[in-house]
Amino acid sequence: MHLTTRRAALAGSGALAAATALPARAQTADIEARLNVEYGRHDGAALLGDLYLPAAPGKYPVVTAVHGGGWQAGSKAAYQYWGPWLAKRGIGLFAAGYRLMTPGKKMFPESVHDIRAAVQFLRSKGEALKIDPERIGLMGDSAGGHIACLVALAGDHPTFKGAAYMDDPYSALSTRVKTVVALYPVTDMAQQWNHDALNRPLDNIAEKYLGATLADSRKLYFDASPVSYATKSNAAVAFLITHGTEDDIVDRVQSDNFLLALKQSGNYARHIVMQGSGHFWGSDPIEEPGSISGFFAPRVLRFLQERL
């Protein structure tokens, strides 16, 4: 059954409360898809994700995937190709939706708390979902890469842990993960603000996301930057980072500087530079001829098999 067919088959079933029941399933010979899993509720908003797993019984590692879109657009459907592709190869993927910015409403740290909850949910429901709770990773592209890196390095940091949503049924659980795959991520919010101020002054996504300019609060920009948490105390996470040489949305220098900080702090970190590529390719079909995602995917698989 094709993925779109599986989606259509489940469209009328609705989201089921994850705390009380498992969602409806669609299964082929090799893949099981559980769509619109409700993994939490924050400020009245349902948080939904799509879970892709190998169909066979087992206990599988899983990657929590976070879509990009400048914190203001995009959806969990961005991982509709990565989910089945990894599941066929023995690794689960949970494409987690999160709350996006709306005009005049910033969304930091709310989006970070949403993805923290996704990791905690997977850890709490491991056995019921065929997931190994000790083998959880994160993956994200662009703004999603920012959130993924931030949760991986700072999810249990006092800036975020215990700061909100303590009534979540799994809020006491750790957000620690073993791996991060980051596609052209935002890792330095001050650098992103400077880039946006020069290149997209009418749509400064860093400023909109944080609700303040860099001149208003440099500490806010520091607290929101994954590079700020690349320290020796956070050296247990393995990173695979990729960036294109022609990216005009997020400067490659952010990935270069982040990679350096990770290595200085003792993290395992690898960087794949995509010569001639720009932004936005992470959601392209993996098996499409000439796809950049198709080039990257085997390297992701090898990294996860070795580190997750």
Secondary structure, DSSP 8 states (H G I E B T S, - for coil): --HHHHHHHHTTT--EETTT----EEE-SSEEEEEEEEEEEETTEEEEEEEEEESSSS-EEEEEEE--STTTS--GGGGTTHHHHHHTTT-EEEEE-----BTTB--TTHHHHHHHHHHHHHHHTTTTTTEEEEEEEEEEETHHHHHHHHHHHHTTSTTTTTSS-TTSTTTTS----SEEEEES----HHHHHHHHHHH-TT--HHHHHHTS-TTT-HHHHHHT-GGGG-SGGGTT-EEEEEEETT-SSS-HHHHHHHHHHHHHTT-EEEEEEETT--SSGGGS-TTSTT-HHHHHHHHHHHHHHHH-
